[in-house]
Amino acid sequence: MRASQLRLPARLLAKRPVNIRLSLPLQALLLAFMLFAMFGPLLNLLLWTLTESWFYPHTLPNQWGLKYWYQVFSPYSDVSGSLLTSVLIAVLSVLVCLLISIPAGYALSRKSMPFRLLFMLLFLIPQAFPNLTVYMNIARLFYQWGLNGTIAGVVLVHSVHGLMYSVWICVAAFSSIDPLQVRASRNLGASSLFTFWYIILPQAAPGIMAAGIFVFLESLDEFTGTYFVGAPEITTLPLLLYNASMSGNYQISSITALILLVPSLLFMFWLFTNLCARKCCLKWANKGGSHSGCQTNKPGACR
């Protein structure tokens, strides 16, 4: 049947789309519920960080103060050491993932590569099974290889988990590059290494940076792999949070959770400022002009 023969009834074409309008009190109620669902747990977390004693049946804490903040940041606390260990493992995981994902992403971005989709699906295998089962088998193997309870073993576990993000993001970053620029560079006599280093890599740098940030945040918050492979020799912030919450010390666990939340908030702030700067520069470009903030590549300079 041809497309010209497909006719809808006139009564259906005459109908207008139905607009559902909610009353103002109902809209306010829905907005309040959404705000409570988003910020309610965070407010409760902040409340526990300033609590020194809180007993039933009191609605608010009996005593307020910064006693547990001093304990967390004291020289004899375990938080500073766990924080340094978590950051070190996260940085090493980023380096390992990028060393693998940059060449793999560049190779997989080429449509002519044989079994391209199969190789990309292989990086999804760690997410296809429950993490508990995967990490228990990895821990058994690492016991035999002497990697259990070491920084190297924890970094390898975090890297296996983070490769999914880094490889797929790098594939998208390299796929967005115009192949005509690469071809023009090669036609002008540039070598493959020169073209990759000065033409391809600078254009894929934002995607590679995003992949590194995702891997860093994922490694910083990873608990299950560190628990099965690193504990008790390796203690990170998620493990410290777990031990504090299991012992009933909700103040220490809340402060630790707030520390883990800071990198994500900083990343969201950086992303917001860069998106606003790019939107501002596009607006100036559409007007046929330019702005110093766009030329200096300073997100805060373009207003």
N, C-alpha and C positions, 0 to 999 in steps of 0.2 A: 504494500500500500504506500502510495506516495505521501510526502509530507503535506502537499497541498490539499489532499483529500481528508486530512485529519481536522475536523471541525468540532469545536466545543459548542455545547448548547448556548443559546443567547442568554438564558436565565443565569447561567454560571458566569458568563462574561460580564453581565450587568451587576453582579454582586460586588460590593466594595469590601475591602479587608476590614475585619472586626478589630477595633481598637479597644483594648481593655484598660480602663482608667480606674485606678484605685483612689480611694478617698485619702485626704491628707492625714488623718490619724493612722490609717492603716499603713501608709507609706512611712510615716515616722516610726511606727512600731517595727516594721521590717528593717528599717535602717538601724534602729537601736539593737535589734537582734543580731544583725550582721556585725556591728561594731563590738558587741559583747562577745560574739564567737571568735572574732579576730584578736581583740585586745584583752579579753577577760583572763586567759591563762597568763599573759605577760604581766598584767597588773598583779595577779596573785603571786607571780614569781618575784616581782619587785617588792611586794609586801613582806615576803619571807626574808628577803635580804636585809631588811631594816628591823627585823624582829629579834628581840633577845629572849622573850618568854611569851608563850601563847598557850593558854589552857582553856579547856572546855568549862563552861558554856559561853565564854566571851566571844563576841562577834569580831572584835578587833584585838590586836596583840595587847598583852598586859604591860609590856615594857618595850620601848623603842630604843634603838641605839646602833652604833657601828662596831660593836664588840667583835662580831664574826668577820667583818671586813679586815680588822686588824689581825685577826688570827690567820686569815687566808694569805695576807701579804706580809706576814712576819718572816724573818729569815729562817725560822725553824719549821715553817710550814712545808707541806708536800706539794702545794699547788704550783709554786714557781718552778720546781723541778719537773713536774708533770707537764706544765705548759711548755717548757723548753723542749722536752721530749716529743710532745705532740707536734710542735712547729718543725722540729728537725725531721721527724718521720714524714710530715706532710710535704716539706720541701724536697726531700729525697724521692718521694713518690711522684711528685711533679716532674722531676728531672728524668726519672726512669720512663714514665709514660710518654713524655715528649720525645725522648730519644727513639722510642719505638713508633709513636703515632705520626711524627712528621714524615719520615720516609714512607711509612705504610699509607698514610693519608694521601701523599702525593701519588703513589703508585695506584691506589684504589680510585683516585679521582679520574683516571683515564678510562673512558668507556670501552676502549679496545682491549683492556686487560682480560685474559681468559679467567673464568670462574670468579669474576669480580664480586658478584652478589653472595657467592658461597663464602668467600673470605670475610666479607663484611658481617655475615650472619654468625661466623665463628666467634666474633668478639662479643656477641650477645649471649653466648652459652652460659657464662657465669650468672647471668640474670634469669636464665630459664629454669633454674632449680632453686630450691630453698637455700638461703645463705647458711643456715645451720648445718645442713648436710654437707655442703661444699667445704666449709671451714673445718668441720670435724675430720674429714678425709685429708685435707691439707695439713692439719696438725699432726695426724698420724705419720704422714710422709716426712714432715719436718723433724719429728722426733728421731726418725731413722737417719736423716741427713745432718743432724746437729744444728739445725736452724731454729729450733724452738727456743723461745726465750731470748732471742737476739733482735737487734735493730734491723739487721738485714732480712730476717724472716718476716717481720711485721711490714717492712717496706715492700717486699715481694707480694704479700697478701693484699695490701692496699693498692698496689700497682695493677694487679689482676682485676680488681674491682673497678679501678679508675680508667682502665684502657677502653672500656666501652664508650665513655664520654669523650675521651681525648681523640680516639680514632674517628668516630663518627663526626665530631665537630671539625676535625682537620680535613676530612674528606669534603665536607660542605664548604670549608674555606678555600681549598684548592680548586674545587669545581667551579667556584664563582669567578675565577680569573679568566680573562678573555684569552683564548688560545692564539688569536692573531698577534697579540703582543709578544708572546713567546716565539711565534714563527718569525716575526719581524726581527727580533733580537738574533735569532740563529742565522737569518739571511744576511744580516749585517756583519757576520763573522764571529759573533760571540760564542764561547764554548758552552757546553751544557751546564758546567758548574757555575760559570759566570752568570748565565741566564737564571739559574735557580736562585743564586745568592742575591742578585741585584734586581731582578724583575719579579720573580714568583714569590720569594719569601717575604719581601716587604708588603706585598698586597695581601698575603695570607696571615700577616702578623696579628691583626685584631682577632681572627678566629683562633689562632694558636694561643693568644693570651687568654681568651675566654675558656679554652679547653684547660689551660693550666689553672685558672681560678676555680673551675668546677672540680678538678681533681684535688686541689688543695682543700677546698671546703669539705669534699667527700671524705678525704683522709682524716681531716681534723675531727670530724664527727663520727668516725668509724668506731664501733664498739665490739661487734661480734667477732670479727677477724682478730682484733688485738687481744680479746679475751681468751680465745682458743690457742693462739700462736704465741703471744707475748707474755701473758700473765703466768706467774706473779713477778717475774724479773723486770718486765717492762710495764710501767704505769703511765698511762696517758690521762688526759682530762676526762674523757668519757668513763674510763675505769674508776677514776677518783669520784666522779659524780655517782656512779653506781654503788660504790662502797659506802659513800656518805648517806645516800638515800636508804640503803638497806639497814644501816645502823640507826636510822631515825634522826639523823642530823640534817634536817631540812634546810637550815640556814646555809650550811656549807654547800650542800647540793644545789641550792638556788643560786648562790653566788657563782659556783662553777658553771652552771647552765648559762648564766648571764655572760660570763667570759666567753663561752663557746658561741654565743649569739653575736658578739661584736664583729667578727670578720664578715659574717653574712650581711650585717647592716652596712658595714663599710663598702662592701662590694655593691650592694644595691644603691648606695649613695653615689658611688663612682659611676655606675651605669646610668643613673638618672641624669647626672650632670653632663655626661658625654652625649646622651640622646638629646637633651635639651640644646646643647651646643650644636649638634649636627642639624637639628630642626631649624635653629636660628640661621645657620650658614646656608641651608637650602632656601630659606625665605629670602635672604639677601641675594642669592644667586638667581632666583626667579625674578627678582626686581631688576636684574641686570647690573647689580653693583657688587661690591666686595666689602669685607670687614676685616679689621686688623686681627680680631680674635680668630677668624677662620684661617688667616695666613700664618699666625704664630702657633696655631694648634693648641690654644689655651681654652679649655671649656668655660672657665669663668669669665673670659674676656669678651665673649660674644654675647651681647644682651639685646 
